[in-house]
Every structure is written in C-alpha cells, then in structure tokens.
Amino acid sequence: MKDNSQVTSSIKAEQQSLIYLHIAVFLFGGTALFSKLIGLPALDITVYRTGIASIALFILLTLQKKKLTLENMKDYGIAILLGVVVGIHWVTYFASMQMAGVTVGIIAFFTYPVMTVFIEPFFKKSLPKPKDIMTALIVIVGIVLLIPEVNFGNQVTFGIATGIFSAFFFALRNVLHKNYFSHYSGPHTMLYQTLVACLMLCLFVEIPPAQVANTDWLLLLLVGIVFTATPHAFFASSLRHLSATTAGLISCLQPLYGSVLAFLLLHERPNLLTMIGGLLVISAAIFETWSVSRGRR
C-alpha cells in the first residue's frame, strides 16, 4: 500500500509539473506579442520589463524566505556576465519581432537549440558530430525560406538576422548557466539576470518613465510579472519532477503558441513558405533536443 501510495504521489507530481511546464511555455510564446502591443522601442521594453520582473522575483523569494545572496564572489561575476548576455538577447529578441513580425521572428529565434549544439563543444573541447552539421544545414534551408530577399535593407530580412543574433546569445546564456550557475534555482538566477540586464541598459532608455503611456505601463506590468517572472518560476518548478528532455521537447511548442496567438490577436497570417521554413527549423530543434538527451542516457 505504501509503495502504491508513493507511485500515485509521484504520478500526480509529474502531472502537476507537466501543467506547470505547459503554462510556462505558453507564456514564453506570448511574450513576443508585447513587441507589437507596447508602443516603445525594443530596448525600452527590455529595461522596464526586466526592472519589473526583478522586483517581482525579489518579492517572491522574500515571501518564500529563500536566500538572496550568492555563495562567493566568482558567482557574482558569472551572474553579471549572464545578465549582460541575456540583456542583449532580450533587446534583439523584441527588435526582431518588431521588424519581422512575431511568427517569423520567433521561428528565427528558435535556431538556438541547434546553435547550442555548436557552442557546447567549445566548453567540452570536442567537435560537433556529422548529424549536428546536417541538422544545421536543414535549419539554414528553413531560414532561407523565410527570407523575402537577400538584402539587409529589407526590414523582414534584417529582423530575421536580428532574431538569429538573439538566438546565439540565448544559446550562449543557456550553456554558461548550465556549466557555471545551475546550482541556483530558476527564480534566484533570474533575479540577478533581470536586475543586471535592467541596470546595464537603463542608461540608453529613449522614453523616460514619466512619458510612458498608462496603457503601456499596464502592458509592461503584464509582461514583467505574468510573462517573465511567472513562467521562469513555473519552469524551474517543473524541472523538479521532469527530465530536461521532456522540458526541451515541450519548449519546442513555443513557436506554435506564439504563432497562434499572433494570428488571433495581431492577425498575422504566415504564407506557405514561412510555414514550411518554420516546420524545418522547429523539426530540427525537436530532433536536436531528443538526440542530445538520448545520447546522455
């Protein structure tokens, strides 16, 4: 009876974690919408979003009576590096959506799982495998199908390039975090990353707080608390009972959630080439996530 009870409890914990994970991925997908809904430059959105998120995470950790400090000075240095990297990622992420649209921008961004495969060997002093190179080629074909014309004067093309640039910094952040900062919880590490990103970029804000419209402030509060602090907390909680494999595969639903929300709320209608290119990119991301985790097992 005791064993059955433990099994039942474990299943319930996994089911709850799956719900947490899907909520987190859905909210991550919805984040892209705010690049169009908020009438501010990408950098300004990032500064206000990260500032609000850091306050929300500070309150969350304080209420939970969790430790706020880091273990040593080296970790503070790593936290600053992660904050700088993620700050660059967020600015270019929103800029990409503003230029290329949510659907195309989020597909370009989702080249990051494949980029991760090529960045990780630098930390492990190894070479990418042939299958990884083939997957990268598939991603390149998918991205080429998204590009309207090979001209950076074209806003969509430049937006795609910006999305790929953002993907690189997100992949770099993930690898750095995994190798040097994974012993801290999700909310704890995001507190420092959002705070550093806010402080790093606040000097370059174009529109000061007093000039931000009330409607934009409401949207900034929404993206900062509901679409930044909350999903990161849910995502961290889900990993207590789910494998990184499951988390990675379900995270590949983010472009689907983002595209559906963009269609419903912003009336963005992707054409056939965009859908084919997106399918290639997302399929490659799913394959890499599955194959890497399978290799670890």
Buried (B, 14 or more C-beta within 10 A) or exposed (E): EEEEEEEEEEEEEBEBBBEBBBBBBBBBBBBBBBBBBBEBBBBBBBBBBBBBBBBBBBEBBEEEEEEEEBEEEEBBEBBBBBBBBBBBBBBBBBBBBBBBBBBBBBBBBBBBBBBBBBBBEEEEEEEBBEEBEEBBEBBBBBBEBBBBEEEEEBEBBBBBBBBBBBBBBBBBBBBBBEEBBEEBBBBBBBBBBBBBBBBBBBEEBEBEEEEBEEEBBEBBBBBBBBBBBBBBBBBBBBBEBBEEBBBBBBBBBBBBBBBBBBBEEBEBEBEEBBBBBBBBBBBBBBBBBBBBBEEEE
